[in-house]
Every structure is written in structure tokens, then in C-alpha cells.
Amino acid sequence: ISLLKLEEEKHIVLEGYEPLDYIFYKFVKENKVKYQKKINVIYGLEDNLVSYDNIDSFVKENDVILTTVEKGKHFFKDDFEIKALKEWLRKE
């Protein structure tokens, strides 16, 4: 879903996912959080909700440690995703 479409429609409901809201998007973009501690993120490379470009921008803007899971989706529910998540949590 493009930003233009979200801006035009203001609120988009996605079956099985949280709805997207343009007003919330604008608020977040205009009120960036300044993190006090190092952030670690785990990301599935086949995420269908958050593009790699978005996560990559977040990583660069916030000095984040990124761990990726090949073939991982947005919601970690398959055995290999759960295994990767548990390993990632142990490292933290």
C-alpha cells in the first residue's frame, strides 16, 4: 500500500492485520522518538507488511542492530521462525 493511497483513504483495513491509519502515520513521522538505549530488531526477509527499505531506514536513522530471518514473515509463527526468535532472544 502506497503512502499516497493511505493519505487519500485515511484508514485502510487489512484482513488479518492491524488497520493502517494516516493520522497515526503523520503523528509518528512528526514526533520521532529519541532512543536512549541500543535497539535490537529481528526482521523476516519475506515480511509482507514492512518493506526492507523501511526497516533499513529505521536501522540507519536509529543506530539499530538488525537480525534478519531468511524466509521469515511479519508474524513469526512457523517452527523455523520461532527457533530463530528464541535464539535471538537468548543473545539479548
KOLPA-377629 format. One record per residue: residue in three letters; x, y, z of N, C-alpha, C in turn. Coordinates in Angstrom, 1 decimal. Last residue first. Layout:
<pts>
<"ALA", <X, Y, Z>, <X, Y, Z>, <X, Y, Z>> ...
</pts>
This chain:
<pts>
<"GLU", <20.1, -11.6, 23.5>, <19.8, -10.3, 24.1>, <19.9, -10.5, 25.5>> <"LYS", <20.4, -14.2, 22.8>, <21.6, -13.4, 22.6>, <21.4, -12.0, 23.3>> <"ARG", <17.9, -15.2, 23.2>, <18.9, -15.7, 24.1>, <20.2, -14.8, 24.0>> <"LEU", <16.5, -14.0, 21.1>, <16.2, -13.6, 22.5>, <17.3, -14.0, 23.4>> <"TRP", <17.6, -15.5, 19.0>, <17.8, -14.0, 19.0>, <17.5, -13.5, 20.4>> <"GLU", <16.5, -18.0, 19.6>, <18.0, -17.8, 19.5>, <18.3, -16.3, 19.6>> <"LYS", <13.8, -17.5, 19.3>, <14.3, -17.9, 20.6>, <15.9, -17.7, 20.7>> <"LEU", <13.7, -16.8, 16.6>, <13.3, -15.8, 17.6>, <13.9, -16.2, 19.0>> <"ALA", <14.4, -19.2, 15.4>, <15.2, -18.0, 15.2>, <15.0, -17.0, 16.2>> <"LYS", <12.2, -20.8, 16.2>, <13.6, -21.1, 16.6>, <14.5, -19.9, 16.5>> <"ILE", <10.1, -19.4, 15.0>, <10.1, -19.5, 16.4>, <11.6, -19.8, 16.9>> <"GLU", <10.8, -19.9, 12.3>, <10.8, -18.6, 12.8>, <10.9, -18.5, 14.3>> <"PHE", <10.6, -22.7, 12.2>, <11.9, -22.1, 11.9>, <12.0, -20.7, 12.4>> <"ASP", <7.8, -23.0, 12.7>, <8.8, -23.6, 13.6>, <10.2, -22.9, 13.4>> <"ASP", <5.9, -19.9, 12.3>, <6.4, -21.2, 11.8>, <7.6, -21.7, 12.7>> <"LYS", <5.6, -17.4, 13.3>, <4.7, -18.5, 13.8>, <5.2, -19.9, 13.3>> <"PHE", <6.0, -14.1, 13.3>, <6.8, -15.3, 13.5>, <6.0, -16.4, 14.1>> <"PHE", <4.8, -12.0, 11.0>, <4.4, -12.6, 12.3>, <5.2, -13.9, 12.4>> <"HIS", <6.1, -11.5, 8.6>, <5.9, -10.4, 9.6>, <5.6, -11.0, 11.0>> <"LYS", <8.4, -14.2, 7.9>, <7.3, -13.3, 7.6>, <7.2, -12.3, 8.7>> <"GLY", <11.5, -15.5, 6.7>, <10.6, -15.1, 7.8>, <9.6, -14.1, 7.3>> <"LYS", <13.4, -16.1, 4.7>, <12.0, -16.6, 4.6>, <11.1, -16.3, 5.7>> <"GLU", <15.9, -15.3, 7.1>, <15.5, -15.7, 5.7>, <14.2, -16.4, 5.7>> <"VAL", <15.8, -12.9, 9.3>, <15.5, -14.3, 9.2>, <15.1, -14.5, 7.8>> <"THR", <18.2, -10.6, 10.6>, <17.2, -11.0, 9.7>, <17.0, -12.5, 9.7>> <"THR", <18.8, -8.1, 13.0>, <19.0, -9.5, 12.7>, <17.9, -9.9, 11.7>> <"LEU", <20.3, -5.0, 13.6>, <19.3, -5.7, 12.8>, <19.7, -7.2, 12.7>> <"ILE", <20.7, -2.5, 15.8>, <21.3, -3.8, 15.5>, <20.2, -4.6, 14.8>> <"VAL", <20.5, 1.0, 14.9>, <19.8, -0.3, 15.4>, <20.7, -1.5, 15.0>> <"ASP", <20.6, 3.8, 14.6>, <21.7, 3.0, 15.0>, <21.3, 1.7, 15.7>> <"ASN", <18.5, 5.2, 13.5>, <18.5, 5.0, 14.9>, <19.6, 4.1, 15.5>> <"GLU", <18.7, 5.3, 10.8>, <18.4, 6.5, 11.5>, <18.6, 6.4, 13.0>> <"LYS", <19.2, 2.6, 10.1>, <20.3, 3.6, 9.8>, <20.0, 4.9, 10.7>> <"VAL", <16.8, 1.4, 10.8>, <18.1, 0.9, 11.3>, <19.2, 2.0, 11.2>> <"PHE", <15.0, 2.8, 9.2>, <14.9, 2.8, 10.6>, <16.2, 2.4, 11.3>> <"SER", <15.9, 1.9, 6.7>, <15.9, 3.3, 7.0>, <15.9, 3.5, 8.5>> <"ASP", <15.3, -0.8, 6.9>, <16.7, -0.4, 6.7>, <16.9, 1.1, 7.0>> <"ILE", <12.6, -0.8, 7.0>, <13.4, -1.3, 8.2>, <14.8, -0.8, 8.1>> <"ASN", <12.0, 0.2, 4.5>, <11.5, 0.9, 5.7>, <12.4, 0.5, 6.9>> <"ASP", <13.2, -1.7, 2.8>, <13.6, -0.3, 2.7>, <13.2, 0.4, 4.0>> <"TYR", <11.7, -4.0, 3.4>, <13.1, -3.9, 3.8>, <13.6, -2.5, 3.8>> <"SER", <8.3, -3.1, 4.5>, <9.3, -3.4, 3.5>, <10.8, -3.3, 4.1>> <"VAL", <6.0, -4.7, 6.3>, <7.0, -3.7, 6.5>, <8.1, -4.0, 5.4>> <"LEU", <4.3, -6.8, 5.3>, <3.7, -5.5, 5.9>, <4.8, -4.4, 6.0>> <"ASN", <5.5, -9.1, 4.6>, <4.6, -8.5, 3.7>, <3.9, -7.2, 4.2>> <"ASP", <8.7, -10.4, 5.0>, <7.7, -9.6, 5.6>, <6.8, -8.9, 4.6>> <"GLU", <10.8, -11.9, 4.3>, <9.6, -12.0, 3.5>, <8.4, -11.4, 4.1>> <"LEU", <12.7, -11.6, 6.3>, <13.0, -11.0, 5.0>, <11.9, -11.1, 4.0>> <"GLY", <11.8, -10.5, 9.5>, <11.7, -11.6, 8.5>, <11.8, -11.0, 7.1>> <"TYR", <13.9, -9.2, 12.0>, <13.1, -8.9, 10.8>, <13.0, -10.1, 9.9>> <"ILE", <14.5, -7.9, 15.1>, <14.6, -9.1, 14.3>, <13.5, -8.9, 13.2>> <"VAL", <16.5, -5.4, 16.6>, <15.3, -5.7, 15.8>, <15.6, -7.0, 15.1>> <"ASN", <17.6, -3.5, 19.3>, <17.8, -4.8, 18.5>, <16.5, -5.1, 17.9>> <"ILE", <19.0, -0.5, 20.3>, <17.8, -1.2, 19.9>, <18.2, -2.4, 19.1>> <"LYS", <20.5, 1.1, 23.1>, <20.7, 0.4, 21.8>, <19.4, -0.5, 21.5>> <"LYS", <18.7, 3.8, 24.6>, <19.4, 2.6, 24.6>, <19.5, 2.0, 23.2>> <"GLN", <17.2, 6.0, 24.0>, <18.3, 6.2, 25.0>, <19.2, 4.9, 25.0>> <"TYR", <15.8, 7.3, 21.1>, <16.0, 6.2, 21.9>, <17.3, 6.4, 22.8>> <"LYS", <13.4, 9.5, 20.4>, <14.9, 9.5, 20.6>, <15.2, 8.4, 21.6>> <"VAL", <10.8, 9.4, 18.0>, <11.3, 9.0, 19.3>, <12.8, 9.0, 19.3>> <"LYS", <9.3, 12.0, 16.1>, <10.2, 10.9, 16.2>, <10.7, 10.6, 17.7>> <"ASN", <6.8, 13.2, 15.1>, <7.2, 13.1, 16.5>, <8.1, 11.9, 16.8>> <"GLU", <6.1, 12.9, 12.5>, <6.4, 14.3, 13.0>, <6.9, 14.3, 14.4>> <"LYS", <5.6, 10.2, 12.2>, <6.6, 10.8, 11.4>, <7.0, 12.2, 11.9>> <"VAL", <3.4, 9.9, 14.0>, <4.7, 9.2, 14.2>, <5.8, 9.8, 13.4>> <"PHE", <1.5, 11.5, 12.7>, <1.9, 11.8, 14.1>, <3.3, 11.1, 14.4>> <"LYS", <1.1, 10.2, 10.3>, <1.6, 11.5, 10.3>, <2.2, 11.9, 11.7>> <"TYR", <0.1, 7.7, 11.2>, <1.3, 7.7, 10.4>, <1.9, 9.1, 10.5>> <"PHE", <-2.3, 8.6, 12.3>, <-1.3, 8.0, 13.2>, <0.0, 8.0, 12.5>> <"ILE", <-3.6, 9.4, 9.9>, <-3.3, 10.4, 11.0>, <-2.3, 9.9, 12.0>> <"TYR", <-3.8, 7.0, 8.5>, <-2.9, 8.1, 8.0>, <-2.6, 9.1, 9.1>> <"ASP", <-3.6, 3.7, 9.5>, <-4.3, 5.0, 9.7>, <-3.3, 6.1, 9.4>> <"LEU", <-4.4, 0.3, 8.9>, <-3.4, 1.4, 8.7>, <-4.2, 2.7, 8.8>> <"PRO", <-5.3, -2.3, 11.2>, <-5.6, -1.3, 10.2>, <-4.5, -0.3, 10.1>> <"GLU", <-3.5, -5.4, 11.6>, <-3.9, -4.1, 12.2>, <-4.3, -3.1, 11.0>> <"TYR", <-4.8, -8.2, 9.7>, <-3.8, -7.4, 10.2>, <-4.4, -6.1, 10.9>> <"GLY", <-6.9, -9.6, 8.6>, <-6.0, -10.4, 9.4>, <-4.8, -9.6, 10.0>> <"GLU", <-7.3, -7.4, 6.0>, <-7.8, -8.6, 6.6>, <-6.7, -9.4, 7.3>> <"LEU", <-6.9, -4.1, 6.7>, <-6.3, -5.2, 6.1>, <-6.7, -6.5, 6.8>> <"VAL", <-8.3, -0.9, 6.2>, <-8.4, -2.2, 6.9>, <-7.8, -3.3, 6.1>> <"ILE", <-7.2, 2.3, 6.3>, <-7.3, 1.1, 5.4>, <-7.3, -0.1, 6.3>> <"HIS", <-7.8, 5.7, 6.2>, <-7.9, 4.5, 7.1>, <-8.1, 3.3, 6.2>> <"LYS", <-7.2, 7.6, 4.1>, <-7.1, 7.9, 5.6>, <-7.1, 6.7, 6.5>> <"GLU", <-7.2, 7.6, 1.4>, <-8.2, 6.9, 2.0>, <-8.3, 7.1, 3.5>> <"GLU", <-5.0, 9.3, 0.8>, <-6.3, 9.5, 0.2>, <-7.4, 8.8, 0.9>> <"GLU", <-2.9, 8.2, 2.3>, <-3.3, 9.6, 2.5>, <-4.7, 9.9, 2.0>> <"LEU", <-2.8, 5.6, 1.2>, <-3.1, 5.8, 2.6>, <-3.6, 7.2, 2.9>> <"LYS", <-1.9, 6.3, -1.4>, <-3.2, 5.6, -1.2>, <-3.7, 5.8, 0.3>> <"LEU", <0.6, 7.4, -0.7>, <-0.4, 8.2, -1.4>, <-1.8, 7.6, -1.2>> <"LEU", <1.9, 5.3, 0.3>, <1.6, 6.4, 1.2>, <0.5, 7.2, 0.6>> <"SER", <0.6, 2.1, -0.9>, <1.5, 3.3, -1.0>, <1.0, 4.4, 0.0>> <"ILE", <0.9, -1.2, 0.0>, <0.0, 0.0, 0.0>, <0.9, 1.2, 0.0>> 
</pts>
